Amino acid sequence: MELVGIAVGHIGMSLSDTYSLTVDELLDIYGQWRELHEQEERARWEHIRMLAQCVLMPHSKKPLKATDIFKFPWDASIDEVKKATKADFERIADMFG
């Protein structure tokens, strides 16, 4: 990965600003920029899925969930979230008093 090309060509930084940064600073900026673009891309796909759900709902005999239309890779991470138990709350309360 050519960091200078990404910083100037994609992120829009000036060449002098890019060269004034350390590699770690440049990597942090790139990481934040990439995360923003991934969030924007996910939002676009979520909007498309919601639109498809609205279009298909009147033609379905059963209620449709968004994940019934199609699943995204990031849907799995949402399904894997474990619900907190009473024991978890007690453990945290003991840790922080």
N, C-alpha and C positions, 0 to 999 in steps of 0.2 A: 504494500500500500504506500503510495507516494503521498505523504502527509502534506507537503507544501501544495501539491496540486489539488488536494481535497479542500484544504483551508482556503485557497484563493479561488479555485474554480467552483466549488460547491457551496461552501459556507459563506463566501463573499468577503473574506478578510483581505486586507491589503498585504502586499508582499512584505513591506517593512514591519507591519504588526506581526505577521507570521514569523519572521526571522527574529523578532524580539522575544519570542516565547521559548521556554524550555520544551524539551520533548514531552515531559510529563504534562505540562500545561496544555500543549497542543493535543495530546491524547485525551485529556479531560474535556476540552472543547469539542473535539470530534465525537466523543462518547455522548455528550449531551445533545449535540446536533442530530446524531443518528437516532437517539431515543425519541426525540421530538418527531422526526420523520416517520418512525415506526408507529407512534401513537396516532399520527395523522392518517397513515395508511389503514390502521385498524379501524379508525372512526369511519373512514370511507366505506370499508367493507361491511361494517355494522349497519350503516345506513342502507346499503344495498340489500342486506338480508332483511332488515325491517320492512323495506318497501316490498320485497318479494312476499313476506309474510302477510302484509296487508292485502296484496293482490290475490293471494291464494286462499285466504281465510274464508271468503264467501262461498268458495267452491269445495270446502272441506266439510265432512260430516262430523268431525271432531275438532275441538279447539287445537290450534297449532301453536307450538312454542317456536321461538326463533331458531333454536337448535334442531327442530324437526326439519327445517328448510335445508340447511347445511351447517356443518360444524367447522369451526376454525381451529387451528393448532392451539391458540390461546384459550379456547373453551375448556380444554382438558385441565389446565392449571386452575381454573375456577372451580371445577368439579372436585378437585383433589383437596380443597381447603377443608381442614378438619375443624369441626365445631368444638368450642371450648367446653370443658366439663366443669363441674363444681370443684373437682380436685385440682384442675388447672388454676382456677381462681384462688383457691386456698393456698396453693404453692406460691403464686405470685404475691398474695397478701403477706405470706410469711417472709418472702424475700425482701419486700419493700416496707414492711411494717405497717 
